[in-house]
Amino acid sequence: MLLTSNLAFSQWERIFKDPMTTAAAIDRLVHHSVILELNVPSYRLEASKRRQEAQSEAQAVHEPAP
């Protein structure tokens, strides 16, 4: 099984709300697991920023000057 998250384990309480449930879920997931932590920029976030910039530029071109 492969599981990915953009949240650190310490932030998983935002999802589960209950500290005991959070600890239990993490414990079961990481038991006998290999954890790969990649500290690289998010490709989806970068693509979204580029898309938004392109849309803003396109709107600026099509807006009439005052």
C-alpha positions in Angstrom: 0.0 0.0 0.0 1.2 3.5 -0.8 -0.1 6.4 1.3 0.8 10.1 0.7 0.0 13.2 2.7 1.1 16.8 2.6 0.7 17.0 6.4 3.3 15.9 8.9 2.1 13.3 11.5 2.0 16.1 14.1 -0.7 17.9 12.1 -2.9 14.8 11.6 -5.1 15.9 14.6 -6.6 18.4 12.1 -8.1 15.4 10.3 -9.1 13.0 13.1 -9.8 15.7 15.8 -9.2 13.2 18.6 -5.6 12.7 19.8 -6.1 9.1 20.7 -7.6 8.3 17.3 -4.8 10.1 15.6 -2.1 8.3 17.6 -3.8 4.9 16.9 -4.1 5.6 13.1 -0.5 6.7 12.9 0.7 3.7 15.0 -1.1 1.2 12.7 0.1 2.9 9.5 3.8 3.1 10.4 4.1 -0.4 12.1 6.5 -2.3 9.8 6.5 0.5 7.3 9.1 2.3 5.3 8.6 6.1 5.5 9.9 8.2 2.7 9.9 11.9 3.5 10.4 14.1 0.4 11.0 17.7 1.2 10.5 19.1 -2.3 8.1 21.7 -3.7 4.7 20.4 -4.6 4.3 20.0 -8.3 0.5 20.5 -8.1 0.9 23.7 -6.1 3.5 25.1 -8.6 1.3 24.2 -11.6 -1.8 25.8 -9.9 0.2 29.0 -9.3 1.4 29.1 -13.0 -2.2 28.5 -14.1 -3.5 31.4 -11.9 -0.8 33.7 -13.1 -1.6 32.9 -16.8 -5.3 33.5 -16.1 -4.6 36.9 -14.4 -2.4 38.0 -17.3 -5.0 36.9 -19.9 -7.7 38.9 -18.0 -5.4 42.0 -17.9 -4.9 41.8 -21.6 -8.7 41.7 -22.3 -9.7 44.4 -19.9 -10.3 47.8 -21.5 -8.0 50.6 -20.4 -9.7 53.4 -18.3 
